[in-house]
């Protein structure tokens, strides 16, 4: 391994004192780093100001890494580490390189023999999954779904189908000002028995986390406009939904038989979800 290291620096999920969500050890490490890489240097400086680092912010080197950064720029960003510096990579909020443009830099660090050090801190995706009550043993994170209606509909149907087939929880996010459009699409497209968790403004005083069936959300949809939210979805087992469709469409089946068969299916999903 070469000298130096790339530190993955978690950032609070909202406008709050970093000491409320980051350990004293993590804060001390971040204060003493030689330089930083951030999605938005201005936001990074505001974070570092709250840490009360022991040198003028104007003297702190902060390089930019975002979705527009070329792969050809990655070696340049890593160059100081190869000379022995300890550099931190920050996200705008939460954990860097997870639903974030930093993963390419982390891979390049490994390829260059640079040590990567993940520091302990908040990840909105993991917090939402853990608090959802949905499948924490099998899950898929999709990041952002397509914005256009057609591709978004196809994506929602695909992930609901995957969840129904293998029981996985499906995690995704949206730009906060488009949250309500995404929620409306989910309520229109998804099966009534699909479970959806909305984890909003995690770790903040305004935090709300609730899991309900799509049918329940339709009765009382929340206003998520400009409120950072993680969506976690888990469909009822495909076999259960298929059986329910057959019973609803089977005119020859007696009413008593349908009633006896419907209850066990509901109970099976209740245990699984």
N, C-alpha and C positions, 0 to 999 in steps of 0.2 A: 504494500500500500504506500502511496505517496503521502507526504506530510500535508497538514491542513485537513479541513473537513467541511462538508456542506450540512448545515443544520436546518431542519424543517421546523419553522417557528409558527406555532398556532397563534391565532389572533382572536380576541373576543368577537362574538357574533353580533354585537351591537355597540352602541355608544355607552361604554361602561368602563370602570376601573379595571385594568388587566389583572390586578392582584385578586380580584374576586373569582377569577376562573383559571388563573395560572399559578403554579406553585412557586414558592420563593426560590427554589433551585433553578427552575426554568427562567424566571425573571433575571436572575443573576447571570446566567449563561448568556442570555440575549443582550444584556447591557454591555457585555465585554467582547462581543463579536467585532471583528475587524471591518466588516462591510456587510451590505445587505442587498438582496435582489427582491424586487417587489413588482406586483402587477401595476400599481399606481404609486410612484414615489411620494406624492403629496400626502396620501393616506398613510403611508408607512412612516413619514416624518411625524405625523400627528400621534401615531401609536408610540414611537420612540420617545416623543416628548413626555408622554405620560409615564414612561419608565424611568425618567430622570437619569438618563445616561450621563456619564461623567466627562463629556466633551461637547463643544458647541455643535448643534445640529447642522450648521452650515459646513462643518468639517467632515460630516459623516458621508461616506460614499454609498449611494443607493442606485443600483442599476435597474433598468426597467425590463420586465419579462411579461409579455402578454400574448394574446392570440395572434398578434401581427409580427411577433418576433420570428425571424428566419432561423432555420436550423443551422445556418452558417454562423450565426451569432453565438451559439451555445458554447463553443470552445473559448471564446473571448470572455464570457461570463464566468467560466470555470478557471480561467488562467490564474487569478490571484490565489486560488486554493492550492494550485500545484506548486506555488512558491512558499507555502506554509501558512497562508492566512485561514482564518476560521470565518466563514461567510454564512449568513442566515438567509433563507428564502421565506418570504411572507406572502400569505394570501390577503385578499381584501377583507375577508372574514372567515373564521374557522380554520380548517386544516389545509395547508398547501399541498398541491399535487393530487388532491382528491376532488373531482368535479372542478378542476382548476387547470390552467395551462402549464403548470410547473412540472408535470410528470416527464416530459421529454428531457428536461434538464437533469432530473434525477437519474434517468437511464444513462444519459451521457456521462454523468459522474461515475456510475458503476463501470462503464466501458473504459473510462480513463483511470480506473484504479483509485478513485477518490472515495474516502469514507463518507457515508451518509448517516446522519444522526437524527432520528425523529424525536422531537421533544413532546412531552405530554401536554395535551390541551384539548379544547372542544372541537368536535366534528359534528356538524348539524345532522349529517346523514346517519351516523351511528346513534346519536342521541334520539333521533326520531324513530329509528327502527326499534331500539330497545324499549322505548316508551309506547310503541304502537300496540303491543300484544300480538303482532303478526309474526311470521316465521323468521326467527333469528338464526336458524340453522341453515337455511337455504334462501338466498336473496340475490337480486340483481340490481345494480345501480345504472340507470340510463342517462344520468345528467339531465340535459335539457331535451324535451321532446320538440318535434318540428313545430314551427309557428303557423305555417299555412294549414288551413282547415283539412284539406284532403290528406296530406301526409300525416298530420296529427291524428286524424281518425284511424288511419291504417296502423299507426304506431300503438295507439291505445288498444285497438282490437288484438294486435299481436301480443302485447305484453299481458293482457287479460287472459288470452288463450294459453300462453306459456304458464302463467300462474295456475290456471285451472288444471293444466296437465301435470305439473310437477310439484304443486303446492308451494312454490316460491313466492316470497314477498318481492314486489317490484317498487323500486324507489326512484323518484324523479323530482325535478325542480323546475321552476319557471322564473323569469324576470318578474319581480314583485308587481309591477303595474299590469302584467298580463295574467295574474293569478286567477282572476274571476272568469276570464275566458276559458282557461284550462279547466277550472272546476265545472263550468257549464257544460263543456264537452264531455267530461267524465260522467256527469249525471245523465247526459243524453245517451251516451254510447254504451256504458257498462251495464251488466246484468244487475237486477235489483238485489241479488244475494251476494254480490261482491262487496268485500269490506274495504273501506278507505279510511286511512288515518290522515288527518291534517295537523301537522306539527308547526305551529306558527310562533315566530319571534322567540325562539328557544333561548333559554337562560336569562331573558329579559324580564322585568317586572310585569310586562303585558303578555307573557307566555301563555299560550293555550294549546293543549294537545287533546285530541278526541278521535276515537275510532268508532265508526258506525257503518251500517249497511248503506249501500247507495240509496235504497228506498228511504232510509232515515234521513240522509242528507238532503234528499229532494224535498222533504217536508220542512226543513229549516236550514237552508243553505246560508253559510256565513259570508260576510263581506271580507275578502282577503286582499282588497286593493292596496298595493304598496306595503303589504306586510310580508316580510320574508317567510316563506312556507316550504316545508318539505312534504311531499305527497308519498304515502306508502300504501300500496294496493295489494290485496290478496283475493283472488277469485275463489268461489266455491269450487269443490272438485268437479271436473268435467263430467264424470259419471253421474254425479248428483243432479247437475243441471240437465243432462240428457234425459235422465229418468223423469225429472219434473216436466220437461217438454213433452215426453211421450204420454204421461198421464193427462196433461192438459189437452193433448190432441186426440187421445184415444176415446172416441165417443162410445165405443162398445163396452168400456170398462164400467162396472157398477160403481155408484157413488160410495158405497161402504168400503169397497176395495181401495179406492183412491185415498180415502181418509186414513186407512191403516198403513198404507205404504208411505204417505207423505211425512209422517212424524219421525220415523227413524232417519230419513235423509236429513231433516233439519237438525236432529240431534248430532249426527255425524259431523256436520259442518261446524256446529257450535263447539264441539270438542277440538276440531282441527284449527279453528280460527283463534 
